[in-house]
């Protein structure tokens, strides 16, 4: 019954094996590198499908396996893996997107000399995320969590010869460390307060879900907020969102992988896995909801004023992750996972389609594009499917998952519902602007020679476009299959007709407004700039958050670092050098005394006797 669940540990080992082989081969085996990386991804996906097929059977029982890793006195640390409906779903999402990214990269990265290294890093990235998904306790989860961060550093900075790529990689690594510190402290608190120092998710669910009163409300809230800090860092939520747009300096296939199925999804998955802790703290739940709602509309406003194709999509990811956090904060865990599921497909589609455009025109500035739809029809149509799904237009998948979140918001907090609805309007508006600038109108200077990408790049686009259309059917308002499958205990409200009408209206009005504003005036024209120049300027500059961090935090830390460096060099280093100089001087003096001349030794002996005599006489006189 659970045969494939028992061998699920093999799923992450397949991309790990591909990584080890690719790193052994090195740069010289470019074609072999593509095949090895893709075969590892394909094997992991097929095995994940088999695991999921077992979970779809009636009355499937969760499976876990662990073994003793370290024993210290009476405490034994165990690690292992766990297969639940949630982990099985995430396995398929991660491996499917990873497989399509591998296939797509065969065309996109074909001319790169380090393509073998690239596939090795992608395989390691996939292994890290799969290990995180399968982890049955917070300790192993944290180890894979950190490995995901290392992989993002390697891939964002893959083109390390570019200063911008190096800076973006360091920024991503450092900013996410802030959240990681919060997660680590939360794990230490759980280790201290949990019975038998247990860190496995099953025990956490049992303790906090049972409301046993083992911990005070303050400690529970502190744990939840620290866990949320970890999620804020990884999932690019305000105020730790600044690394995510800069991560666009990496290759576009990596942007798709990070934004769709790996790094940014890890934060949402963390809260879902520890959801019982958050449910035990109303204050933490409210914090998650409000931070998510603010991030959603904040990032959507910034996206509206950006001109870089990939950065617009990056801010859309931040905004959609805000939707997921909003759902989690409202207690609609299934709604958050549902949106994570659909978002993985249409966001991967949008990034890969954007990569197809960039591959053809060699620019990311949408003001330099235009009319590409007539030259790249497959890319244009598939991008349109992804854009409509992101805008929440029925019957595409994004509509159903966004509708589930808005329904929960209306049930719990009308203010947050209004914010979510406004975000939906802005999302449709900036995606219309993006599509019009890139694919419609007259051909731009850099788009006249554009031609459709090869099949190896367009086939993944078609597959993802189909998924962007149909993925939402797993959770329809009148047939909540996904919510029932994920948890028999969670009963969430179905969509109301009012929510559906308002949601559709927000999306359609956003598209209409986008067409009226941008449909007639093409590249380089920003109609809102003439009407609201200060607001548009603020959004273009990302509300000066990066500049604020640079002035307040970065420069302060640089000044502190310079001060500490001076202390290290002149005080500590000076003391060490002084001691060395004194020892050297004493040694030189000793060399002069031992010169082989008898008269020198005689003088030294006489001086020594005189000195001793003076000391003895002085002591007697004093006494």
PETAQUI-V647402 format. One record per pair of residues at least 6 apart in sequence whose C-alpha atoms are under 7 Angstrom apart, sorted by the first residue. I is the first residue (numbers start at 1). J is the second residue. Records with the same first field share a line. If there is no record, write none. Layout:
I=J ; J
This chain:
2=54
4=50 ; 51
5=51 ; 63 ; 83
9=81
11=44 ; 47 ; 48
12=44 ; 127 ; 130 ; 131
13=127
14=40 ; 43 ; 44
15=40 ; 41 ; 123 ; 124 ; 126 ; 127
16=123 ; 124 ; 127
18=36 ; 37 ; 40 ; 120 ; 123
19=120 ; 121 ; 123 ; 124
22=33 ; 116 ; 117 ; 120
23=117 ; 120
26=116 ; 117
27=114 ; 116 ; 117
29=116
30=115 ; 116
33=116 ; 119
34=106 ; 116 ; 119
37=102 ; 119 ; 120 ; 123
38=99 ; 102 ; 103
41=95 ; 98 ; 99
42=99
44=95
45=92 ; 95 ; 96
48=91 ; 92
49=92
51=88
52=88 ; 89
55=85
62=83 ; 84
63=82 ; 83 ; 84
64=81 ; 82 ; 83
65=80 ; 81 ; 82
66=78 ; 79 ; 80 ; 81
67=78 ; 79 ; 80
68=76 ; 77 ; 78 ; 79
69=77 ; 78 ; 79
70=76 ; 77
71=77
79=137 ; 140
80=135 ; 136
81=134 ; 135 ; 136
82=134 ; 135 ; 136
83=134
85=486
86=486
87=133 ; 134
90=133
91=130 ; 133
93=261
94=261 ; 262
97=257 ; 261
98=126 ; 257
100=460
101=253 ; 257
103=456
104=456 ; 457 ; 460
105=253
106=456
107=456 ; 457
108=359
109=115
121=151 ; 155
125=148 ; 151
128=144 ; 147 ; 148
129=144 ; 148 ; 262
131=144
132=141 ; 144 ; 145
135=141
136=200 ; 201
137=199 ; 200 ; 201
138=187 ; 199 ; 200
139=199
148=263
149=173
153=169 ; 170 ; 172 ; 173
155=250 ; 254
156=165 ; 168 ; 169 ; 247 ; 249 ; 250
157=165 ; 166 ; 168 ; 169 ; 250
158=250
159=165 ; 250
160=166
164=249
165=249 ; 250
168=246 ; 247 ; 249
169=247
171=243
172=243 ; 247
175=233 ; 240 ; 243
176=233 ; 234
178=233
179=229 ; 230 ; 231 ; 232 ; 233
180=230
182=226 ; 227 ; 229 ; 230
183=226 ; 227 ; 229 ; 230
186=223 ; 226 ; 227
189=223
190=199
191=197 ; 198 ; 199
201=273
205=276
208=276 ; 277 ; 280
209=276
217=281
220=277 ; 281
221=281 ; 283 ; 284
224=277 ; 278 ; 284
225=284
230=267
231=267 ; 268 ; 270
232=240 ; 267
233=240
234=263 ; 264 ; 266 ; 267
235=264 ; 265 ; 266 ; 267 ; 321
236=244 ; 264 ; 318
237=295 ; 318 ; 322
238=295
242=546
244=314
245=311 ; 314 ; 315
248=255 ; 310 ; 311
252=351 ; 352 ; 355
253=352
255=351
256=348 ; 351 ; 352
257=348
258=264
259=317
260=343 ; 344 ; 345 ; 347 ; 348
261=344
272=333
278=284 ; 285
279=285
285=329 ; 330
286=329
288=325 ; 326 ; 329
289=325 ; 326 ; 327 ; 328 ; 329 ; 330
290=326
292=322 ; 323 ; 325 ; 326
293=322 ; 323 ; 326 ; 416 ; 419 ; 420
295=319 ; 322
296=318 ; 319 ; 320 ; 322 ; 323 ; 423
297=319 ; 419 ; 423
299=315 ; 316 ; 318 ; 319
300=315 ; 316 ; 319 ; 423 ; 426 ; 427
301=426 ; 539
302=539 ; 540 ; 542
303=312 ; 315 ; 316 ; 430
304=430
305=536 ; 539 ; 540
306=312 ; 540
307=365 ; 366 ; 367
308=364 ; 365 ; 366
309=364 ; 365 ; 366
310=364
324=336 ; 339
327=333 ; 335 ; 336 ; 405
328=336
330=408 ; 409 ; 412
332=408 ; 492
334=483
335=401 ; 404 ; 405
338=401
339=401 ; 402
342=397 ; 398 ; 468 ; 471 ; 472
343=398
345=464 ; 467 ; 468
346=386 ; 389 ; 390 ; 464 ; 468
347=386
349=383 ; 386 ; 461 ; 464 ; 465
350=383 ; 386
352=461
353=379 ; 383 ; 461
356=379 ; 453
358=364
360=450 ; 451
361=446 ; 447 ; 450
366=437 ; 438 ; 523
367=437 ; 523 ; 524
368=444 ; 445 ; 446 ; 523
369=437 ; 438 ; 444 ; 446 ; 447 ; 523
370=437 ; 438 ; 439 ; 440 ; 441 ; 442 ; 443 ; 444 ; 447 ; 523
371=438 ; 439 ; 440 ; 441 ; 442 ; 443 ; 444
372=438 ; 439 ; 440 ; 443 ; 447
373=380 ; 439 ; 440
375=450 ; 451 ; 452
376=451 ; 452
378=458
379=458
380=439
382=461 ; 462 ; 465
385=465 ; 468
386=465 ; 468
387=431
389=396 ; 397 ; 398 ; 399 ; 468
390=398
391=424 ; 427 ; 428 ; 507
392=398 ; 399 ; 402 ; 507
393=399 ; 504 ; 507
396=468 ; 469 ; 470 ; 472
397=468 ; 469 ; 470 ; 471 ; 472
398=472
400=472 ; 476
401=472
403=495 ; 500 ; 503
404=495
406=417 ; 420 ; 499
407=495 ; 499
408=493
409=416 ; 417
410=417
421=503 ; 506
424=506 ; 507
425=506 ; 507 ; 509 ; 510
426=510
428=507 ; 510 ; 511
429=510 ; 511 ; 513 ; 514
432=511 ; 514 ; 515
433=514 ; 518
436=518 ; 519
437=522 ; 523
441=522
474=481 ; 482
475=481 ; 482
477=494 ; 495
517=527
528=536
529=536
